[in-house]
């Protein structure tokens, strides 16, 4: 699984520190980091998939709490970790279901512990769903088999979204969908 991690901080030095920490924590894992330099930047360029968001609270323009509220209106799954030098906003952070609230300067050991907990939680959810009607069709996608409308050469159609299927997973996906259909008919 590829972890998609976003960093939103208006100070480049803090983005660099966090990026460096992520490199150290996930040195042997697959991950992708996307950086944003403002609240406006992340709202305008929000990625299709984000697993973890490291979000500064106090930034120029829109503050991190307001950004988190707006993000929650369209992405309820991303794990938000607030990063800030001010403890005053901690209570508001939990209103948007923040996973953690880390104070600057950030200690690597604390950061590592919390990031690994995020990874563990994501993996637990995936394992739970794996035994149900969900299937990992690509390293970046976990799909609900009941929602598949069409299977093509290298993708599936769910609602109006085309989702890539790894060529190594296509045969197994077809078998799972066929078995589900057989179970429905028998």
C-alpha positions as CSV (number, residue, x, y, z in Angstrom):
1,X,0.0,0.0,0.0
2,X,1.2,3.5,-0.8
3,X,0.6,6.0,1.9
4,X,-0.4,9.5,0.6
5,X,0.7,12.1,3.0
6,X,0.0,15.8,2.8
7,X,2.0,18.6,4.6
8,X,0.3,22.0,4.9
9,X,2.5,24.7,6.6
10,X,3.2,28.2,5.5
11,X,6.8,28.0,6.6
12,X,9.1,26.0,4.3
13,X,11.5,25.1,7.1
14,X,8.7,23.2,8.9
15,X,7.6,21.5,5.7
16,X,11.3,20.4,5.2
17,X,11.6,19.1,8.7
18,X,8.3,17.1,8.5
19,X,9.3,15.7,5.1
20,X,12.7,14.6,6.4
21,X,11.0,12.9,9.4
22,X,8.6,11.1,7.0
23,X,11.5,9.9,5.0
24,X,13.1,8.5,8.1
25,X,9.9,6.9,9.4
26,X,8.8,5.3,6.1
27,X,12.3,4.6,4.8
28,X,11.3,1.0,3.8
29,X,7.7,1.7,2.9
30,X,5.9,3.1,-0.2
31,X,4.7,6.6,0.3
32,X,4.1,9.9,-1.5
33,X,4.3,13.3,0.1
34,X,2.5,16.4,-1.3
35,X,3.3,19.8,0.2
36,X,1.1,22.8,0.4
37,X,2.2,26.3,1.5
38,X,-1.2,27.7,2.6
39,X,-4.7,26.8,3.4
40,X,-5.8,28.2,0.1
41,X,-3.3,26.0,-1.7
42,X,-4.5,22.8,-0.2
43,X,-8.2,23.6,-0.7
44,X,-7.6,24.5,-4.4
45,X,-5.2,21.5,-5.1
46,X,-6.5,18.8,-2.7
47,X,-5.3,15.4,-4.0
48,X,-7.6,12.7,-5.1
49,X,-6.5,10.5,-2.2
50,X,-4.9,11.5,1.0
51,X,-4.3,9.1,3.9
52,X,-2.6,11.5,6.4
53,X,-2.6,15.3,6.6
54,X,0.0,17.1,8.7
55,X,-1.7,20.5,9.1
56,X,-0.3,23.7,10.8
57,X,-2.9,25.5,12.8
58,X,-1.6,29.1,12.6
59,X,-1.0,30.2,9.0
60,X,-1.5,33.4,7.0
61,X,-5.0,33.6,5.6
62,X,-7.2,30.6,6.5
63,X,-6.1,28.9,9.8
64,X,-5.7,25.1,10.1
65,X,-8.9,24.6,12.1
66,X,-11.0,26.2,9.4
67,X,-9.2,24.3,6.7
68,X,-9.8,21.0,8.5
69,X,-13.6,21.9,8.8
70,X,-13.7,22.5,5.0
71,X,-11.8,19.3,4.3
72,X,-14.1,17.3,6.5
73,X,-17.0,18.4,4.3
74,X,-15.6,16.4,1.4
75,X,-13.1,14.0,2.9
76,X,-14.1,12.3,6.1
77,X,-11.4,9.6,5.9
78,X,-8.1,11.5,6.0
79,X,-6.3,11.3,9.3
80,X,-5.5,14.9,10.4
81,X,-2.5,15.6,12.7
82,X,-2.3,19.2,13.8
83,X,1.2,20.7,14.0
84,X,1.5,24.0,15.9
85,X,3.4,26.1,18.4
86,X,0.2,27.2,20.1
87,X,-1.8,25.0,22.5
88,X,-4.9,27.3,22.5
89,X,-6.6,25.6,19.6
90,X,-6.4,22.0,20.9
91,X,-10.1,21.7,21.9
92,X,-11.2,22.9,18.5
93,X,-8.9,20.3,16.8
94,X,-11.0,17.5,18.3
95,X,-14.1,19.0,16.8
96,X,-12.8,18.0,13.4
97,X,-11.7,14.5,14.6
98,X,-8.0,15.3,14.6
99,X,-5.9,12.2,15.3
100,X,-3.2,14.1,17.2
101,X,-2.1,17.6,18.1
102,X,1.7,17.9,18.1
103,X,3.5,21.0,19.4
104,X,6.4,22.6,17.7
105,X,9.3,22.1,17.9
106,X,8.5,18.6,17.0
107,X,10.5,15.8,18.5
108,X,11.4,13.1,16.0
109,X,10.6,10.2,18.4
110,X,7.1,11.6,19.2
111,X,6.4,12.2,15.5
112,X,7.6,8.8,14.6
113,X,5.4,7.1,17.2
114,X,2.3,9.0,16.1
115,X,2.9,8.4,12.4
116,X,3.4,4.7,13.0
117,X,0.1,4.6,14.9
118,X,-1.6,6.2,11.9
119,X,-0.2,3.5,9.7
120,X,-1.2,0.8,12.1
121,X,-4.8,2.2,12.3
122,X,-5.0,2.3,8.5
123,X,-3.7,-1.3,8.2
124,X,-6.2,-2.5,10.8
125,X,-9.1,-1.0,8.9
126,X,-7.9,-2.5,5.7
127,X,-7.5,-6.0,7.3
128,X,-11.0,-5.7,8.8
129,X,-12.5,-4.7,5.4
130,X,-10.4,-7.4,3.6
131,X,-12.6,-10.1,5.0
132,X,-15.8,-8.3,4.0
133,X,-16.9,-7.1,0.6
134,X,-13.9,-5.0,0.0
135,X,-10.9,-5.7,-2.3
136,X,-7.6,-4.1,-2.8
137,X,-7.5,-3.8,-6.6
138,X,-4.4,-1.5,-6.7
139,X,-1.9,-0.4,-4.1
140,X,-3.7,2.9,-3.8
141,X,-7.3,1.6,-3.9
142,X,-9.6,-0.5,-1.8
143,X,-13.0,-0.9,-3.4
144,X,-16.5,-2.1,-2.4
145,X,-17.2,-5.1,-4.6
146,X,-21.0,-4.5,-4.4
147,X,-20.5,-1.1,-6.0
148,X,-18.6,-2.3,-9.1
149,X,-20.7,-1.5,-12.2
150,X,-18.3,-2.5,-14.9
151,X,-14.8,-4.1,-15.3
152,X,-12.7,-3.1,-18.2
153,X,-9.2,-4.0,-19.3
154,X,-7.4,-2.1,-16.5
155,X,-10.1,-0.4,-14.4
156,X,-13.5,-0.7,-12.7
157,X,-16.3,1.7,-12.8
158,X,-17.9,2.6,-9.4
159,X,-20.6,5.3,-9.7
160,X,-19.1,7.6,-12.2
161,X,-15.5,7.0,-11.1
162,X,-13.0,5.0,-13.1
163,X,-10.6,3.2,-10.7
164,X,-7.4,1.6,-11.8
165,X,-6.9,-2.1,-11.3
166,X,-3.4,-3.5,-11.1
167,X,-2.8,-6.0,-13.9
168,X,-1.6,-8.5,-11.3
169,X,-5.0,-8.2,-9.4
170,X,-7.4,-8.2,-12.4
171,X,-7.9,-12.0,-12.6
172,X,-8.4,-12.3,-8.9
173,X,-10.9,-9.3,-9.0
174,X,-12.9,-11.0,-11.7
175,X,-13.0,-14.2,-9.7
176,X,-14.2,-12.4,-6.6
177,X,-16.9,-10.5,-8.5
178,X,-18.0,-13.7,-10.2
179,X,-18.2,-15.6,-6.9
180,X,-20.3,-12.7,-5.3
181,X,-22.7,-12.9,-8.3
182,X,-22.9,-16.7,-8.0
183,X,-23.7,-16.3,-4.2
184,X,-26.5,-13.9,-5.1
185,X,-28.0,-16.2,-7.6
186,X,-27.8,-19.4,-5.6
